[in-house]
Amino acid sequence: MAMGRAHDRATTLLALPFGLLWGPGLGPAGIAVASLSFVLGGLWLSPDLDTPSRALARWGPLKPLWWPYRRLLRHRSLLSHSPLIGTGGRLAYLLAALALLRLVAEAGPWGSIPLPPLGAWPALVMGLWQAHPTWVLCALTGLEASSWLHLLQDGDPLPRVPRLLRRMRGLAWRRSPRRRRPARRSGRKD
C-alpha cells in the first residue's frame, strides 16, 4: 500500500501524459481539462478523504466539510474505494455539502456566499452538459482515472466486501454440504 507522498508523486507525474491522451481529439484545451481534472481528483478528491490524510489537509479551512464523510465511511470501504462509486460518491457528497453550506449561510447573519441559488443548480448542470458534453466527460474521466491510479497503487483496485455480505456468504457456505478433506499427515517420516 502506497503512502501519501507516493500517491501525490504519481498523480503529478502522470497528469500530463493522461492529458496528452486527449490531445488528438480535443486539442490543447482537452489536454488542460484532462490534466487538471486528473490532478484535482488525485490531490483533492482522493479516496483517502476518509482518513486524516494529505488530501484532507489540502482543503485547509474547508477541511471540516469532510468530517461527516469521514465519520460515515470506513477506510477502504465499498463506498470510498470502489471504481465509479467512490468518485461519484465524493462528487455527490461535495455538492450536497456545498448546498448545505449555502442554506446555512442564507439563514445566518453572514449573508450569502457566492454560489448560485439551489433551485438553479440542476439547470446549470444540465446546461453545462448540453453545451459541453465532451469537456464534462473529459473532466469526469480525469477524476476517475486518478482514483484508479490511487487504487492500483494501494495494491487492490477492488474494495473489501462489506462485513454483512461476508457473513451472508459464510452462512451460505456453511449450509452447503461440506466436502471431506483428506486427513493431514503429521509431518513425521515413517
N, C-alpha and C positions, 0 to 999 in steps of 0.2 A: 504494500500500500504506500503510495507516494505521500510526501509531506507537502505542506502549503507552498513552500518555495519551488518545489519541483513542478507542481501544478501551474504556478504563475509563470515559470520559465517556459514550460511547454506551450502555454497559451500564447505568450507574447512571441515566441519563435515561430509558431505555426499560423498565426493570424494572417500574415501577408501571403504565404503560399495558399492558404484557403481562399483568400480574396482573389488571387490570381486565377483560380479555377473559374471564377465568374466573369473574368475579364473578356474572353472572346465573345460571350453573348451579351454582356451588359456594358462593356467599356469601362473607362476609369471610374465612373460613378458606382458601378456594380462592385468593382474591387474595393472601393471605400466602404460601401454599405456592408459588404460581406465581412471585411476585415474588422470594422468597428463593432459589428454585432457579435463576432467571434470573441473579441476582447471583452466586450460588455458581459457576455454570457459566462466567460471563464473567470473574470476577476470580480464582478459584482453580483451576478446571479448564479453563483456556483452551487452545486449540490450540497456543499458544506455549510450553507447558511443555517443549518440546524445544529451547528456546534459553535463554540467560541473560536472562530477561525479568522484568517487574514481577510477573507472575503467579507465577513461580517464587520470587521474593524474598518474596512474601506467606506462603509456607509456613514462614518463619523457621527454627527449629531442625529442622524436619522436611524442609527443602529437600534434604538428601542422599537422601531417599526416592526422589526423581525422577532421580537420577544414572543408574541403568541405563536408564531410559526415554529420557533424552537421548542416551545412547550407542547405543542400538539403532535409533533413528529419525532419519532426516534431516529437516531442517525442511521443512515443506510437503509431506511425503511422503503417499502414499496412506493410510497408517495413522494419521497425525496430523491431517490437514486434510481428511478426507472427511466428508461428511454421514453421520450414523448410525455409521459405522465408527469415526470419530475419537472421538466421545463415548463410545461403547460400549467402545472400547479403553482409554481413560483410566479409566473406571469399573472395568473388569476389572483393569487394572494396579493401581489403588489398592487394590482388595480383595485381590489377590494379595500386594501389599506389606504390607498390614496382617496378613494371615495369616502371612507370613514373619516379621514383627516379633513377632508373638505366639509363634511357635515359638522364636525366638532368646531372647526374654525368659524363657520357661519353662525353657529349657535352661541359661541362665546363672544367676549368683548374684543377679540383680536381683529375683527373684520374678516374680510375674505382673503383667501390665498389665491395666487394666480393660476387657477385651474378652471377649465370651463364648467358650467353648471352640470350637475349629474344627469339631468334629462338629455343633455346634448351629447353625452359620451357614445351611446350606440350609433347615433348619426355620424359622429366623427370617425368612428372605427369603420363603419360601412363605407363612408365617403373615401377614406384612405384606401381601403381595399379595392373599391371600384376604380379609383383614379390611378393607383399604382400597384396592381396586384403582383407584378414581378419584383418590385422592391420590397414589398411586405414579405413575400415568400423567401426572398434572399436573406432578409434580416432574421426571420424565424429559423431558417436553416442554419444560419451562423450561430444563433443561440443554442440550437440543438446539437450542432457539431461540437461546440466547445464542451457541452455537457457529456457527450460521448467520449471525448478525449479524457475528461476527468474520470469517467467510469472505467475506461480501459487502463488508465494509469493506476487506479485503485486495484486492478487485478481481476475484477469480475464485473463485466458490464451489466449483469443482471442482479437485482437486489435479493435480499433474503426473503424467503417465503414467510408471510406473517405467522405468528405462533398459532393462531386459531386454525389456519389451514394446515400447518404441520401436525397439529393434534388430530384434526379430522382425517388426515391421510394416515396417521398412525393407527387410529381406530379402525379404519377400513382395512388396513394391513392385518391387524390383529384378528379381525373377523374372518378373514380368508383362511382356508385350510393351510396349515403350516407344512412346509416340506421338511422332511427329516434330513439332518446333516449327518455325514459320516462322523464317527467318534474321532476325536483328536488323539494323536499319539503324544505320549509324554515327552518325547524328545530323547529318550534313552535308546541307545542301540542295544539290540538283543544279541 
